[in-house]
């Protein structure tokens, strides 16, 4: 019978209702969004948490698909999303991962059983139904949707701004700042979603928007659709409580209208605001002239516009290390009004239907056509100096180039003061005109083209003499490590000095922004099991709190720059998802997985936990050791989930150092090094307290399993030979009870060696007694025989006394599948 699911949403009902056959309803609770949380089902009009022994990614994938939440990212146990209220519903089901609903899964039981104890509830994190892919972070890129079968592109056919607003809101990315269509597909054969979404703009998720199937499954389109979401969505100038063409600059964010600070506010920024509002050009920027008491805290984000941008939020932004704004020091602008004849008319469209992902909208020339920039320096505040003149970007020759000239450039760009005036194409050679030569600035000029020179285009230079600057607000980012490419101590270059970054609070979004900026993947973790760094250095910044819309660390708000922002033990050491060794020595462990092993167990996935540190192996003390720590170890070694976390040297005591004590993991860390613990080598333990683990995957240890395997093959060959001989003599044995018993024993083993024996996951509770009257009584044995169930349904077993001969014959042979192991 087909299981169906219906999802209902209305403005007055702000949650998902999944109505399935037989009244089954399903939801996720206590997550950060609709598609993650504790799994709950509705039974007898009551919501209950769920516990299932067989809870893996395949089962989680079906739950995500049933809820319209894309693919399963993680299947969680042990009440990861906190325990529910009331009894826990026990449902036993096992899925292949392709089913439409959990009721389609095998072994789905219709009966409901309840457990009284909490702490074992299952949860799931789903990918979600929609994502933006291929942009600068999770809040920009091509629109893709996933109903549980993989990510599929959404076409630009009939795509509206209202739909884009719903997507940005669902992703926690503010509002849509740009929608671009007609973008080429990555491949000509790339699949396109066969529905159009007609959102009104008020829906909580794209899943709830009205859909229209495309005729024949083919939607008309010009290409893919690309969205850029922004924290900033509107700008206005407020004077006497009304929006005009002059007044205090305010921007609308997800938190409401915010006043901008006058620090670093300049005419280029003001020109963009006037252009965006259709108010001509900027005439002046009086600081605090329209300040009104009683407003919210002044927004600290600093905008660095060239003056030609169509929207203020298209300008570069910095927030890292920016101090609080002085009271009343608000940014203000006086625009020319409608006197737009002074400059070319601005383009105020919200999107560029013929543009590209890189353009992010039209470029309007709304200010002085002459502009200044620094290129190829890795930052807006360092690089080769270039000027836009007569529509072309060109460089400056380094003849007579010094700090006075560089000071003017840095001040004009809002980059502080010049730290270095570089020469000889330090940042590479330009390719356009060489506009200026023999500059002789005093250092006080407002624009670099106001300095004395030989005149525009007058020079005797080549591009190998291109001038550059490094300003005081130039910032760079790196990870310092001897042997890792994408892991190490996080350092930032500020005020011409490399210094550490402090790790408080350093949440997942912040780590993601850092790793993405470094080209090291999309996520990262803080490492606590690292020794303190030696030496003294600046610790530049603390309190970093990135937003999902931030595409670099420089855009993230933080505490102000300070040379001693935290203590040495709070310096951040991180590992990104794209971590890789620089070069691995052949004689020592290199990767995190190689620096961890299990000893003393019966497989590579069970035993005493040992870690590599300072060139030697050592153990871990069992203080605070639990399943959470064992789970991290098992996952790091590729051994599945943790089954047990034994302590008290259950696998024997070690004889080297005790490297770790008081290890405390949450269970989701990528390696043991990411867990909190006492400093390396500091413990109050003895080796009688060595910690161990047993993981769900059992990989036999080489050398231990080889002997039983060989014996099993030899024994199988011997039994096959015996079967041939007995087959010839079988007709002579039909009247001898002992021979009949021996025949049944050999028959069992021939079946055991040649067929799969199905057993349950919870022991041999399917064994039942069968009286076999056909087998005559044999002295020294009982009348009943019990054998394990075969595929055909007949059951065989034995209870009683075995003769010496039968004891020798019934040596267990372990096959490749652990489920075939039989204990006799």
Secondary structure, DSSP 8 states (H G I E B T S, - for coil): -----EE--BTTB-S--EE-GGG-EEEEEESSSTTEEEEEEEETTEEEEEE-SS-SHHHHHHHHHHTT--SEEEEE-TTTT---SS-EEE---B--S--SSGGGSBT--SS-EEE---S---EEEE--SEEEEESSSTTEEEEEE-SSS--EE-B-TT--HHHHHHHHHHTT--EEEEEEEEE--SSTT--B-SEEEE--S--SSGGGSEEEE-GGG----SSEEEEEEES--EEEEEETTEE-SEEEEEEEETTEEEEBBSTT--HHHHHHHHHHTT---EEE--TTTT--TT----B--EEE--S--SSGGGSEEE-TT-----TT-B-EEEE-TT-GGGS------S--TT--TTT-S-----S-S-EEEEEEEEETTEEEEEEEETTEEEEEB-TT--HHHHHHHHHHTT--SEEEEE-TTTT----S-EEE-S-B--S--SSGGGSB-S-TT-----GGGB-EEEETT--EEEEE-SSBSSEEEEEEEETTEEEEEB-SB--HHHHHHHHHHTTS-S-EEE--SS----S--EEEE--BB--TT--SGGGSB-S---TB-S-GGGB-EEEETT--BS---TTS--STTTTEEEEEEEETTEEEEEEEETTEEEEEB-TT--HHHHHHHHHHTT--SEEE---TTTT----SEEEE-S-B--S--SSGGGSB-S-TT-----GGGB-EEEESS--B-TTTHHHHHHHHHHHHHHHHHHHHHHHHHGGGSTT-HHHHHHHHHHHHHHHHHHS----BTTBSTT---B--TTS---TTS-S-B-EEE-TTS-EEE--S---HHHHHHT-----SSGGG----
